[in-house]
Amino acid sequence: MTPEIETFPTVETWAQSIAGRIEETSGAAVIANGKAVFAGPGGSTPSPVYARLAQANIGWDKVAVTLVDERYVPETSPDSNARLIKDVLLQGPAAKARFIPLYTAEVTVDRAAAVAAHALAEAGGRFDAVLLGMGEDGHICSMFPESPTLKTLLTPTLKPNVLGVPHGRDGMAPSLERISINLPYLMAAGRVILGLKGRAKLEVFEREALGDPATQPIAAMIAAKVPLEVVWTEAN
Ligand SMILES: O=C(O)[C@H](O)[C@@H](O)[C@H](O)[C@H](O)COP(=O)(O)O
């Protein structure tokens, strides 16, 4: 069943609501388990959420922050999602959190993904709260249409894992090699929030939700009963 879409009138109220959900869930995990793990996306959508979340009143020294996907570039690159997280989220009170990168300078992207898989497994192998963005081609994390790793990333019966994603051929996305968590990481998460801005993405979401779970990430999340909350604002 397609999840309900919660609508907010402005980017400010939208970002406040998403940051509040992550704060609530991460704070509760810190109280219950003495630790919390949050994973978020890169891209242009999450910055207003991260700026608010940075001020949240949680035991940040007990929180690990990681990414749902990363471009295979060092932090000095403007394309680095680690750089975005460090510049916008890990500031103020949130600077006390521990950051777990998906990128490390390895010989291949697959080797870097294996190193990241190990680091996430050591951190508990499960996320308390996840924020996702979605591209206008329907991708979440680095689960791109036409990618040779798509089917593996979307296989619900595998263990939570991190995989290397090659860059697309003949102009297909992604333009850079990527590192991505798989669907089972989203299935195991405590709470998964999909933050969408603008009418075009709402239409993509509504179309993709009715798609094929074997090849369309939004349909795959719904079929796999990921605890998904869709939070949308028309404002861009
Ligand atoms: O590194 C990334 O690109 C992301 O983690 C990716 O999955 C992102 O959420 C979508 O591409 C949406 O990107 P925008 O927010 O820029 O539209």
The ligand as a Gaussian input file, in Angstrom:
#p B3LYP/6-31G(d) Opt

LIG

0 1
 O       24.505000      11.596000      -3.028000
 C       23.386000      11.694000      -3.476000
 O       23.152000      12.199000      -4.594000
 C       22.235000      11.197000      -2.690000
 O       22.409000      10.646000      -1.497000
 C       21.043000      10.872000      -3.517000
 O       20.401000       9.665000      -3.281000
 C       20.080000      12.044000      -3.431000
 O       19.298000      11.951000      -2.282000
 C       19.237000      12.183000      -4.658000
 O       20.071000      12.210000      -5.776000
 C       18.421000      13.448000      -4.643000
 O       19.273000      14.538000      -4.828000
 P       18.766000      16.020000      -4.688000
 O       18.397000      16.219000      -3.268000
 O       19.969000      16.840000      -5.088000
 O       17.615000      16.172000      -5.634000

